[in-house]
Amino acid sequence: MSVGEEAPTTDGDHTGPALSVVHLSKRFGARTAFDDVSFEVRRGEVFGFLGPNGAGKTTTVRTLSTLIAPTSGTATVAGISLTWVPQISVRLVTEK
């Protein structure tokens, strides 16, 4: 593979956006971490989150990486719905 060449893949839609987020929200009881977030990131585009502390940036990334489930809305990565990804349990293992 040469510089600028995309890695071969076997799943998903490679003609649409790399990431598509539509009306995504996350609530913890009465507290809203983020509400009604929508955006698209095209293939090859550099994208970042900017905002003050407590604005929901980290919670959004954790939601998009399937570490926590959204309260509402949808997101797709390369055409694959994040709601279809099996739940993954992440545990911290410490040596004794």
C-alpha positions as CSV (number, residue, x, y, z in Angstrom):
1,M,0.0,0.0,0.0
2,S,1.4,3.4,-0.9
3,V,1.0,6.8,0.7
4,G,-2.5,8.2,0.1
5,E,-3.9,4.7,-0.8
6,E,-6.9,3.5,1.3
7,A,-6.5,0.3,3.2
8,P,-8.6,-2.6,1.7
9,T,-11.8,-3.2,3.6
10,T,-14.6,-5.8,3.3
11,D,-17.6,-4.2,5.0
12,G,-19.7,-1.0,4.9
13,D,-20.4,1.8,2.4
14,H,-17.3,3.3,1.0
15,T,-19.1,5.9,-1.1
16,G,-20.8,7.9,1.6
17,P,-19.4,9.8,4.6
18,A,-16.9,8.1,6.9
19,L,-19.0,9.1,9.9
20,S,-22.6,10.2,10.0
21,V,-24.3,11.3,13.2
22,V,-28.0,12.2,13.2
23,H,-29.9,13.6,16.3
24,L,-27.6,11.8,18.8
25,S,-28.3,12.5,22.4
26,K,-27.1,11.1,25.7
27,R,-28.7,11.6,29.1
28,F,-27.7,10.3,32.5
29,G,-31.0,10.5,34.5
30,A,-32.0,14.2,34.5
31,R,-28.5,15.3,33.4
32,T,-28.0,15.8,29.6
33,A,-24.4,15.2,28.4
34,F,-25.2,16.2,24.8
35,D,-28.4,16.8,22.9
36,D,-29.5,16.5,19.3
37,V,-26.0,16.4,17.8
38,S,-25.8,15.9,14.0
39,F,-22.8,16.1,11.7
40,E,-21.0,14.2,8.9
41,V,-17.3,13.6,8.4
42,R,-16.1,12.9,4.8
43,R,-13.4,10.3,4.0
44,G,-10.0,11.9,4.5
45,E,-11.4,14.9,6.4
46,V,-9.8,15.9,9.7
47,F,-12.4,16.6,12.3
48,G,-12.2,17.7,15.9
49,F,-14.4,18.7,18.8
50,L,-14.0,22.0,20.4
51,G,-15.9,23.3,23.5
52,P,-15.7,24.2,27.1
53,N,-15.2,21.7,29.9
54,G,-18.4,19.8,30.5
55,A,-19.8,20.4,27.0
56,G,-20.1,16.6,26.3
57,K,-17.1,16.1,24.0
58,T,-15.7,13.1,25.8
59,T,-19.1,11.5,26.2
60,T,-19.8,12.0,22.5
61,V,-16.6,10.2,21.6
62,R,-17.3,7.4,24.1
63,T,-20.8,7.1,22.5
64,L,-19.4,7.0,19.0
65,S,-16.8,4.4,20.0
66,T,-19.7,2.2,21.4
67,L,-18.3,2.4,25.0
68,I,-21.7,3.8,26.1
69,A,-25.1,3.6,24.4
70,P,-26.8,6.8,23.2
71,T,-30.2,7.7,24.6
72,S,-31.5,8.6,21.2
73,G,-30.3,9.1,17.6
74,T,-28.2,7.2,15.2
75,A,-24.6,7.0,14.0
76,T,-22.9,5.1,11.2
77,V,-19.2,4.5,10.5
78,A,-18.5,3.7,6.8
79,G,-22.2,2.8,6.4
80,I,-22.2,0.4,9.4
81,S,-24.7,1.4,12.0
82,L,-23.2,1.6,15.5
83,T,-26.4,0.2,16.9
84,W,-25.6,-3.1,15.1
85,V,-22.2,-3.4,16.7
86,P,-22.4,-6.0,19.5
87,Q,-22.0,-4.6,23.0
88,I,-18.4,-4.7,24.1
89,S,-17.4,-4.8,27.7
90,V,-14.2,-2.9,28.5
91,R,-12.5,-3.8,31.8
92,L,-9.4,-2.5,33.4
93,V,-7.0,-5.3,34.4
94,T,-4.5,-4.6,37.0
95,E,-1.5,-6.7,37.9
96,K,-1.0,-7.9,41.5
